[in-house]
Amino acid sequence: MFLKKSFTLTELMIGMVIFLVFVLTITGLMFFGQNSLLRNNNFLDSLQSSRNGIDRLVKELKLSRFEKIAISGTGESAAADTIITFQIPINDFDGTLSVSSGEIVWGDGDTSGRWISYYVDNKMLLRESYSSVAASSKDVVIVARNIENILFSRDSNGEKLIEVDIFMTDGVSRSFIVSPKN
């Protein structure tokens, strides 16, 4: 008579534990990879959103005259503040913020036009716009999210330049210099 060799209960239990550890390790690695991918995608989306908001601020700031730019707020130093307000002309603009018809028109007495402010509130870069005639009806738009702070300063050398420093909540910061119209 031949006896069949088979596994004992102890051997089966050890094999199942080893298999379970292997499966849990693979599952954990998959979850870690998925979470890492999701975090990276969120970071890139945040960075792209901030870049789009900053590009919009720069394009509009370049349309303004240096004399029509006011910097205010409470910055970290006396040289930099957190709110910028400026005026753009009253012309019709196409989607790229380029003048689509004729000369730039600033309005009666060179005072009307569209006033725009940029500032950070609740970790969002906000764009507030209003006409000088109806300053009570302001349009506020969220331009970018995950912004910790933004600082604006005029060039200390007397040049007609505006320096913008933006700090994101994830530690990324950007600085750039804008030259408005003369």
CYANA upper distance limits for C-alpha pairs under 8 A (distance plus 0.5 A):
  7 PHE  CA     11 GLU  CA      6.55
  7 PHE  CA     12 LEU  CA      7.03
  8 THR  CA     12 LEU  CA      6.87
  9 LEU  CA     13 MET  CA      6.71
 10 THR  CA     14 ILE  CA      6.74
 11 GLU  CA     15 GLY  CA      6.64
 12 LEU  CA     16 MET  CA      6.66
 13 MET  CA     17 VAL  CA      6.73
 14 ILE  CA     18 ILE  CA      6.73
 15 GLY  CA     19 PHE  CA      6.64
 16 MET  CA     20 LEU  CA      6.49
 17 VAL  CA     21 VAL  CA      6.63
 18 ILE  CA     22 PHE  CA      6.73
 19 PHE  CA     23 VAL  CA      6.70
 20 LEU  CA     24 LEU  CA      6.57
 21 VAL  CA     25 THR  CA      6.57
 22 PHE  CA     26 ILE  CA      6.81
 23 VAL  CA     27 THR  CA      6.60
 24 LEU  CA     28 GLY  CA      6.50
 25 THR  CA     29 LEU  CA      6.71
 26 ILE  CA     30 MET  CA      6.74
 27 THR  CA     31 PHE  CA      6.78
 28 GLY  CA     32 PHE  CA      6.57
 29 LEU  CA     33 GLY  CA      6.56
 30 MET  CA     34 GLN  CA      6.61
 31 PHE  CA     35 ASN  CA      6.56
 32 PHE  CA     36 SER  CA      6.56
 33 GLY  CA     37 LEU  CA      6.61
 34 GLN  CA     38 LEU  CA      6.67
 35 ASN  CA     39 ARG  CA      6.62
 36 SER  CA     40 ASN  CA      6.67
 37 LEU  CA     41 ASN  CA      6.64
 38 LEU  CA     42 ASN  CA      6.65
 39 ARG  CA     43 PHE  CA      6.60
 40 ASN  CA     44 LEU  CA      6.63
 41 ASN  CA     45 ASP  CA      6.57
 42 ASN  CA     46 SER  CA      6.58
 43 PHE  CA     47 LEU  CA      6.59
 44 LEU  CA     48 GLN  CA      6.54
 45 ASP  CA     49 SER  CA      6.55
 46 SER  CA     50 SER  CA      6.63
 46 SER  CA    144 ALA  CA      8.32
 46 SER  CA    145 ARG  CA      7.30
 46 SER  CA    146 ASN  CA      7.31
 47 LEU  CA     51 ARG  CA      6.61
 48 GLN  CA     52 ASN  CA      6.65
 49 SER  CA     53 GLY  CA      6.74
 49 SER  CA    143 VAL  CA      8.19
 49 SER  CA    144 ALA  CA      5.98
 49 SER  CA    145 ARG  CA      7.67
 50 SER  CA     54 ILE  CA      6.58
 50 SER  CA    143 VAL  CA      8.09
 50 SER  CA    144 ALA  CA      5.46
 50 SER  CA    145 ARG  CA      7.34
 50 SER  CA    147 ILE  CA      8.20
 51 ARG  CA     55 ASP  CA      6.52
 52 ASN  CA     56 ARG  CA      6.75
 52 ASN  CA    143 VAL  CA      8.34
 52 ASN  CA    144 ALA  CA      8.18
 53 GLY  CA     57 LEU  CA      6.80
 53 GLY  CA    125 LEU  CA      8.18
 53 GLY  CA    143 VAL  CA      5.45
 53 GLY  CA    144 ALA  CA      5.96
 54 ILE  CA     58 VAL  CA      6.63
 55 ASP  CA     59 LYS  CA      6.62
 56 ARG  CA     60 GLU  CA      6.71
 57 LEU  CA     61 LEU  CA      6.47
 57 LEU  CA    118 TYR  CA      8.14
 58 VAL  CA     62 LYS  CA      6.57
 58 VAL  CA    178 VAL  CA      7.15
 59 LYS  CA     63 LEU  CA      7.19
 59 LYS  CA     97 LEU  CA      7.47
 60 GLU  CA     64 SER  CA      7.37
 60 GLU  CA     88 ILE  CA      7.62
 60 GLU  CA     97 LEU  CA      7.64
 61 LEU  CA     86 PHE  CA      7.74
 61 LEU  CA     88 ILE  CA      8.36
 61 LEU  CA    178 VAL  CA      7.86
 61 LEU  CA    180 PRO  CA      6.55
 62 LYS  CA    178 VAL  CA      7.31
 62 LYS  CA    179 SER  CA      6.70
 62 LYS  CA    180 PRO  CA      4.70
 62 LYS  CA    181 LYS  CA      6.56
 63 LEU  CA     88 ILE  CA      6.41
 63 LEU  CA     89 PRO  CA      8.07
 63 LEU  CA    180 PRO  CA      6.85
 63 LEU  CA    181 LYS  CA      6.74
 64 SER  CA     68 LYS  CA      7.06
 64 SER  CA     69 ILE  CA      7.87
 64 SER  CA     86 PHE  CA      7.11
 64 SER  CA     87 GLN  CA      6.21
 64 SER  CA     88 ILE  CA      5.43
 64 SER  CA     89 PRO  CA      7.81
 64 SER  CA    180 PRO  CA      6.22
 64 SER  CA    181 LYS  CA      6.40
 65 ARG  CA     69 ILE  CA      7.46
 65 ARG  CA     87 GLN  CA      8.13
 65 ARG  CA     88 ILE  CA      8.38
 65 ARG  CA    180 PRO  CA      6.05
 65 ARG  CA    181 LYS  CA      5.23
 65 ARG  CA    182 ASN  CA      6.11
 66 PHE  CA    160 LYS  CA      6.83
 66 PHE  CA    161 LEU  CA      8.26
 66 PHE  CA    180 PRO  CA      6.04
 66 PHE  CA    181 LYS  CA      6.87
 66 PHE  CA    182 ASN  CA      6.69
 68 LYS  CA     86 PHE  CA      5.97
 68 LYS  CA     87 GLN  CA      6.25
 69 ILE  CA     84 ILE  CA      7.59
 69 ILE  CA     85 THR  CA      6.33
 69 ILE  CA     86 PHE  CA      4.81
 69 ILE  CA     87 GLN  CA      7.42
 70 ALA  CA     84 ILE  CA      6.31
 70 ALA  CA     85 THR  CA      5.65
 70 ALA  CA     86 PHE  CA      6.62
 71 ILE  CA     81 ASP  CA      6.80
 71 ILE  CA     82 THR  CA      7.98
 71 ILE  CA     83 ILE  CA      6.26
 71 ILE  CA     84 ILE  CA      5.06
 71 ILE  CA     85 THR  CA      6.88
 71 ILE  CA    152 PHE  CA      7.20
 71 ILE  CA    153 SER  CA      7.64
 72 SER  CA     81 ASP  CA      5.87
 72 SER  CA     82 THR  CA      6.84
 72 SER  CA     83 ILE  CA      5.62
 72 SER  CA     84 ILE  CA      6.84
 73 GLY  CA     81 ASP  CA      5.59
 73 GLY  CA     82 THR  CA      5.47
 73 GLY  CA     83 ILE  CA      5.82
 74 THR  CA     80 ALA  CA      8.44
 74 THR  CA     81 ASP  CA      5.78
 74 THR  CA     82 THR  CA      6.47
 75 GLY  CA     79 ALA  CA      8.31
 75 GLY  CA     80 ALA  CA      5.77
 75 GLY  CA     81 ASP  CA      4.51
 75 GLY  CA     82 THR  CA      5.94
 75 GLY  CA    151 LEU  CA      7.00
 76 GLU  CA     80 ALA  CA      7.32
 76 GLU  CA     81 ASP  CA      7.86
 77 SER  CA     81 ASP  CA      8.06
 79 ALA  CA    153 SER  CA      6.64
 79 ALA  CA    154 ARG  CA      8.37
 80 ALA  CA    151 LEU  CA      6.21
 80 ALA  CA    152 PHE  CA      5.83
 80 ALA  CA    153 SER  CA      5.10
 80 ALA  CA    154 ARG  CA      8.36
 81 ASP  CA    151 LEU  CA      5.76
 81 ASP  CA    152 PHE  CA      5.76
 81 ASP  CA    153 SER  CA      6.96
 82 THR  CA    119 TYR  CA      6.70
 82 THR  CA    120 VAL  CA      8.03
 82 THR  CA    149 ASN  CA      8.03
 82 THR  CA    150 ILE  CA      6.17
 82 THR  CA    151 LEU  CA      5.24
 82 THR  CA    152 PHE  CA      6.49
 83 ILE  CA    117 SER  CA      7.34
 83 ILE  CA    118 TYR  CA      6.40
 83 ILE  CA    119 TYR  CA      5.41
 83 ILE  CA    120 VAL  CA      8.43
 83 ILE  CA    150 ILE  CA      8.50
 83 ILE  CA    151 LEU  CA      7.99
 83 ILE  CA    152 PHE  CA      7.55
 84 ILE  CA    117 SER  CA      5.93
 84 ILE  CA    118 TYR  CA      6.03
 84 ILE  CA    119 TYR  CA      7.40
 84 ILE  CA    152 PHE  CA      7.27
 85 THR  CA    115 TRP  CA      7.38
 85 THR  CA    116 ILE  CA      5.97
 85 THR  CA    117 SER  CA      4.64
 85 THR  CA    118 TYR  CA      7.17
 86 PHE  CA    115 TRP  CA      6.14
 86 PHE  CA    116 ILE  CA      5.94
 86 PHE  CA    117 SER  CA      7.01
 87 GLN  CA    113 GLY  CA      6.87
 87 GLN  CA    114 ARG  CA      6.01
 87 GLN  CA    115 TRP  CA      4.87
 87 GLN  CA    116 ILE  CA      6.65
 88 ILE  CA    106 TRP  CA      8.05
 88 ILE  CA    113 GLY  CA      6.45
 88 ILE  CA    114 ARG  CA      5.81
 88 ILE  CA    115 TRP  CA      6.93
 88 ILE  CA    116 ILE  CA      8.16
 89 PRO  CA    104 ILE  CA      6.66
 89 PRO  CA    105 VAL  CA      6.00
 89 PRO  CA    106 TRP  CA      5.17
 89 PRO  CA    107 GLY  CA      8.01
 89 PRO  CA    112 SER  CA      8.30
 89 PRO  CA    113 GLY  CA      5.45
 89 PRO  CA    114 ARG  CA      6.86
 90 ILE  CA    104 ILE  CA      8.15
 90 ILE  CA    105 VAL  CA      6.31
 90 ILE  CA    106 TRP  CA      6.28
 90 ILE  CA    107 GLY  CA      7.13
 90 ILE  CA    112 SER  CA      7.77
 90 ILE  CA    113 GLY  CA      4.94
 90 ILE  CA    114 ARG  CA      6.71
 91 ASN  CA     99 VAL  CA      7.23
 91 ASN  CA    100 SER  CA      8.37
 91 ASN  CA    101 SER  CA      7.72
 91 ASN  CA    104 ILE  CA      6.72
 91 ASN  CA    105 VAL  CA      6.33
 91 ASN  CA    106 TRP  CA      8.36
 92 ASP  CA     99 VAL  CA      7.05
 92 ASP  CA    100 SER  CA      6.77
 92 ASP  CA    101 SER  CA      7.30
 93 PHE  CA     97 LEU  CA      5.84
 93 PHE  CA     98 SER  CA      6.14
 93 PHE  CA     99 VAL  CA      5.48
 93 PHE  CA    100 SER  CA      5.95
 93 PHE  CA    101 SER  CA      8.38
 94 ASP  CA     98 SER  CA      6.39
 94 ASP  CA     99 VAL  CA      7.23
 94 ASP  CA    100 SER  CA      6.31
 99 VAL  CA    103 GLU  CA      8.28
 99 VAL  CA    104 ILE  CA      7.61
106 TRP  CA    110 ASP  CA      5.48
106 TRP  CA    111 THR  CA      6.99
106 TRP  CA    112 SER  CA      6.45
106 TRP  CA    113 GLY  CA      6.14
107 GLY  CA    111 THR  CA      6.56
107 GLY  CA    112 SER  CA      5.26
107 GLY  CA    113 GLY  CA      6.63
108 ASP  CA    112 SER  CA      6.56
111 THR  CA    132 SER  CA      8.22
112 SER  CA    131 SER  CA      7.65
112 SER  CA    132 SER  CA      6.14
112 SER  CA    133 VAL  CA      7.87
113 GLY  CA    131 SER  CA      6.57
113 GLY  CA    132 SER  CA      7.07
114 ARG  CA    129 SER  CA      7.35
114 ARG  CA    130 TYR  CA      6.41
114 ARG  CA    131 SER  CA      5.23
114 ARG  CA    132 SER  CA      7.26
115 TRP  CA    129 SER  CA      6.06
115 TRP  CA    130 TYR  CA      5.85
115 TRP  CA    131 SER  CA      6.28
115 TRP  CA    132 SER  CA      7.21
116 ILE  CA    127 ARG  CA      7.34
116 ILE  CA    128 GLU  CA      6.10
116 ILE  CA    129 SER  CA      4.85
116 ILE  CA    130 TYR  CA      7.11
117 SER  CA    126 LEU  CA      8.50
117 SER  CA    127 ARG  CA      6.22
117 SER  CA    128 GLU  CA      5.55
117 SER  CA    129 SER  CA      6.87
118 TYR  CA    125 LEU  CA      7.40
118 TYR  CA    126 LEU  CA      6.11
118 TYR  CA    127 ARG  CA      5.25
118 TYR  CA    128 GLU  CA      6.91
119 TYR  CA    125 LEU  CA      6.24
119 TYR  CA    126 LEU  CA      6.00
119 TYR  CA    127 ARG  CA      7.46
119 TYR  CA    150 ILE  CA      7.53
120 VAL  CA    124 MET  CA      5.88
120 VAL  CA    125 LEU  CA      5.00
120 VAL  CA    126 LEU  CA      6.44
120 VAL  CA    147 ILE  CA      7.53
120 VAL  CA    148 GLU  CA      7.97
120 VAL  CA    149 ASN  CA      6.63
120 VAL  CA    150 ILE  CA      7.13
121 ASP  CA    125 LEU  CA      7.14
121 ASP  CA    126 LEU  CA      7.54
123 LYS  CA    145 ARG  CA      6.68
123 LYS  CA    146 ASN  CA      5.70
123 LYS  CA    147 ILE  CA      5.24
123 LYS  CA    148 GLU  CA      5.76
123 LYS  CA    149 ASN  CA      7.94
123 LYS  CA    169 THR  CA      8.08
124 MET  CA    142 ILE  CA      7.01
124 MET  CA    143 VAL  CA      7.87
124 MET  CA    144 ALA  CA      6.22
124 MET  CA    145 ARG  CA      4.93
124 MET  CA    146 ASN  CA      6.50
124 MET  CA    147 ILE  CA      5.98
124 MET  CA    148 GLU  CA      8.27
125 LEU  CA    142 ILE  CA      6.56
125 LEU  CA    143 VAL  CA      5.96
125 LEU  CA    144 ALA  CA      5.52
125 LEU  CA    145 ARG  CA      6.76
125 LEU  CA    147 ILE  CA      6.79
126 LEU  CA    140 VAL  CA      7.14
126 LEU  CA    141 VAL  CA      6.21
126 LEU  CA    142 ILE  CA      5.20
126 LEU  CA    143 VAL  CA      6.02
126 LEU  CA    144 ALA  CA      7.76
127 ARG  CA    139 ASP  CA      8.45
127 ARG  CA    140 VAL  CA      6.10
127 ARG  CA    141 VAL  CA      5.72
127 ARG  CA    142 ILE  CA      6.89
127 ARG  CA    143 VAL  CA      6.84
128 GLU  CA    138 LYS  CA      6.88
128 GLU  CA    139 ASP  CA      6.00
128 GLU  CA    140 VAL  CA      4.85
128 GLU  CA    141 VAL  CA      6.97
129 SER  CA    138 LYS  CA      6.10
129 SER  CA    139 ASP  CA      5.74
129 SER  CA    140 VAL  CA      7.08
130 TYR  CA    134 ALA  CA      7.22
130 TYR  CA    135 ALA  CA      5.95
130 TYR  CA    136 SER  CA      8.26
130 TYR  CA    137 SER  CA      6.93
130 TYR  CA    138 LYS  CA      5.33
130 TYR  CA    139 ASP  CA      6.93
131 SER  CA    135 ALA  CA      6.28
146 ASN  CA    168 MET  CA      6.25
146 ASN  CA    169 THR  CA      5.75
146 ASN  CA    170 ASP  CA      8.15
147 ILE  CA    166 ILE  CA      7.92
147 ILE  CA    167 PHE  CA      6.54
147 ILE  CA    168 MET  CA      4.73
147 ILE  CA    169 THR  CA      6.01
148 GLU  CA    166 ILE  CA      8.34
148 GLU  CA    167 PHE  CA      5.88
148 GLU  CA    168 MET  CA      5.42
148 GLU  CA    169 THR  CA      5.43
149 ASN  CA    166 ILE  CA      6.52
149 ASN  CA    167 PHE  CA      5.66
149 ASN  CA    168 MET  CA      7.45
150 ILE  CA    164 VAL  CA      7.65
150 ILE  CA    165 ASP  CA      6.15
150 ILE  CA    166 ILE  CA      4.90
150 ILE  CA    167 PHE  CA      6.62
151 LEU  CA    164 VAL  CA      6.26
151 LEU  CA    165 ASP  CA      5.58
151 LEU  CA    166 ILE  CA      6.94
152 PHE  CA    162 ILE  CA      7.36
152 PHE  CA    163 GLU  CA      6.22
152 PHE  CA    164 VAL  CA      5.27
152 PHE  CA    165 ASP  CA      7.07
153 SER  CA    162 ILE  CA      6.27
153 SER  CA    163 GLU  CA      5.73
153 SER  CA    164 VAL  CA      7.23
154 ARG  CA    160 LYS  CA      8.00
154 ARG  CA    161 LEU  CA      6.49
154 ARG  CA    162 ILE  CA      5.22
154 ARG  CA    163 GLU  CA      6.64
155 ASP  CA    159 GLU  CA      6.23
155 ASP  CA    160 LYS  CA      7.24
155 ASP  CA    161 LEU  CA      5.85
155 ASP  CA    162 ILE  CA      6.55
155 ASP  CA    163 GLU  CA      7.30
160 LYS  CA    179 SER  CA      7.03
160 LYS  CA    180 PRO  CA      7.82
160 LYS  CA    182 ASN  CA      8.28
161 LEU  CA    177 ILE  CA      7.00
161 LEU  CA    178 VAL  CA      6.19
161 LEU  CA    179 SER  CA      5.33
161 LEU  CA    180 PRO  CA      7.40
162 ILE  CA    177 ILE  CA      6.11
162 ILE  CA    178 VAL  CA      5.64
162 ILE  CA    179 SER  CA      6.98
162 ILE  CA    180 PRO  CA      8.31
163 GLU  CA    175 SER  CA      7.70
163 GLU  CA    176 PHE  CA      6.36
163 GLU  CA    177 ILE  CA      4.92
163 GLU  CA    178 VAL  CA      6.82
164 VAL  CA    175 SER  CA      6.12
164 VAL  CA    176 PHE  CA      5.96
164 VAL  CA    177 ILE  CA      6.71
164 VAL  CA    178 VAL  CA      8.20
165 ASP  CA    173 SER  CA      7.71
165 ASP  CA    174 ARG  CA      6.28
165 ASP  CA    175 SER  CA      4.84
165 ASP  CA    176 PHE  CA      7.16
166 ILE  CA    173 SER  CA      6.03
166 ILE  CA    174 ARG  CA      5.81
166 ILE  CA    175 SER  CA      6.85
167 PHE  CA    171 GLY  CA      7.30
167 PHE  CA    172 VAL  CA      6.64
167 PHE  CA    173 SER  CA      4.88
167 PHE  CA    174 ARG  CA      7.19
168 MET  CA    172 VAL  CA      5.81
168 MET  CA    173 SER  CA      6.45
